[in-house]
Amino acid sequence: MMVTSVLTACSGGAAPASTTGTGTAADSGPPTEISIFTEFSTPEPPAADNPVTKEFEKRTNTKLTITWASPNAWEEKQNVMLASGDMPDLMKIKDMKQTQAITMIKQGAFWDLTPYLKDYKNLSAYPKEIMDSVKVNGKQYILPSVRPLHGSSFFNIRQDWLDNVGLKMPHTMDEFYTAMKAFVEKDPDKNSKADTYGYNGKNWEKVLDVFNKSNGKWKEQDGKLIDTDLEQGTREGLVYLNKMYKDKILPEDFVAMKTTDFENMAKAGKVGVQMDTTEGVFRATEGAQKLDPKADFVAMTYLESAAGKMVSTGSGFAGLYVIPKKVPEAKMKKILALMDYGASEEGFELACYGLKDIHFTVVDGFKTATDQAVKDSVSQSSFGKIFERFDPYLWAYRVGMPKATFERNKKIIDERANYGVSDVSIGLMSDTDLKLGPDFKKKMDDMKVKVIMGKEPIESWDAMVKTFKADANYMKIIDEFNKSYQDRKSGK
């Protein structure tokens, strides 16, 4: 793995040399021992004796035991913990579609934080739109790891490759295809080798979203939820992806590739389109610049199909924290105090940047990572996965990024607000989906992949759609999601 600067900015802009803290969460008495399960996406997880961990402990009078899971293993480890019941004091689950976790929430396995959050200033400042989206049965069992609504993962494209093949930034799906095909056939990196791909295939489902003008499986139409898997847009998207596969725009083994594989491919200068947040893609730019100083991945503002122009709006969170009910009330409050400190300006800076003059210096108004920061894995991609403050431009800036790139990203984020499509299904529940949904999804996903790879014709997909439309349980899921949607709209 190419190791580049892993520090991510946690201030949506030029950072001052010092910040005004909001006070610590420390109290008298012995330290409170708190175990945490979370994920990381730095090259290595922070060590147990990490100086940032020690500083958090000092400032909050805690003793932290953090179990770090890689992006490739996070969901699997989470499921094992949930199944065994052997859970830490603070546990991060992936999203609102984790059926096991949602079922356990409904069964009373985790603390209802609703009566307590008002006592924590910084947690209370999280946007209501985000907090409401993660409620279960109208209650706040979940503390989201907050993220901006705009600037989330969408297609990014090599601007320098577009220039090399004589094309402009694509906006329609036809233009997008033309660009990706040119990245395969027209030697965009000018090395006289046929060794490049159009798109690495990460989050290929987003192609279907563009054809449906949806953010995921569900979209609102005439006041009701529509299952896009049954719609013409998904069919069109599968035909499009199959053509990409046949034209070798996609890697042959894209389905088996892991998160790190996709990113390493972009860093190695092998692909012209990938998927990441507006600032996260700078990791790939930095890596690719080691081979070509002109390498420049640019976040795309939107894409347009017959359904219209769209870009995915973020969920407002990147993972969700829950506190098991076995944790005593006093300790639960201490955990909330710890998280509240992490959401303060002072705690946020410590999490994302580390210690001033050790992990970062301030140059020209920007915080600059030191080599020690890289060695200690200090980053939004490590401690910032636990401690988070809401910032609408969080995904505009990454430490080490030139100011011009930061300003460009801010404009892209502002423009995306005009085309953003949100996931309307976040927080909605269907009991039938909890029981049968995973099996339906697996069958659909398997067929989608077979169609894309040419192992089944598109007519096989049509036949599956017809079967699901005739399946009483599948249609019941649609009805239950719609009831949940209407209940949410009416404030239930």
Salt bridges, closest charged atoms under 4 A:
ASP27 OD2 - LYS334 NZ 3.20
GLU39 OE2 - LYS92 NZ 2.79
GLU39 OE1 - LYS385 NZ 3.38
GLU55 OE2 - ARG59 NE 2.90
GLU57 OE1 - LYS54 NZ 3.91
GLU57 OE2 - LYS63 NZ 3.95
GLU75 OE1 - LYS94 NZ 3.54
ASP89 OD2 - LYS331 NZ 2.94
ASP132 OD2 - LYS128 NZ 2.53
ASP132 OD1 - LYS135 NZ 3.27
ASP160 OD2 - ARG158 NH2 2.72
ASP195 OD2 - LYS270 NZ 3.17
GLU220 OE2 - LYS489 NZ 3.61
ASP227 OD1 - LYS217 NZ 3.08
ASP229 OD2 - LYS217 NZ 2.73
ASP229 OD1 - LYS448 NZ 2.76
ASP247 OD2 - LYS243 NZ 3.97
GLU263 OE2 - LYS267 NZ 3.27
GLU263 OE1 - ARG283 NH2 2.83
ASP276 OD2 - ARG283 NH2 3.17
GLU279 OE1 - ARG398 NE 2.95
ASP292 OD2 - ARG158 NH2 3.92
ASP296 OD1 - ARG408 NH2 2.95
GLU345 OE2 - ARG389 NH2 3.91
GLU346 OE2 - ARG59 NH1 3.83
GLU349 OE1 - LYS367 NZ 3.41
ASP357 OD2 - LYS356 NZ 3.78
ASP376 OD2 - HIS359 NE2 2.75
GLU388 OE1 - ARG147 NH1 2.33
GLU407 OE1 - LYS410 NZ 3.85
ASP423 OD2 - LYS97 NZ 3.99
ASP431 OD1 - LYS106 NZ 3.20
ASP439 OD2 - LYS443 NZ 3.54
ASP445 OD2 - LYS441 NZ 2.55
ASP446 OD2 - LYS442 NZ 2.84
ASP462 OD1 - ARG235 NE 2.85
ASP487 OD2 - LYS483 NZ 3.00
ASP487 OD1 - LYS492 NZ 3.98
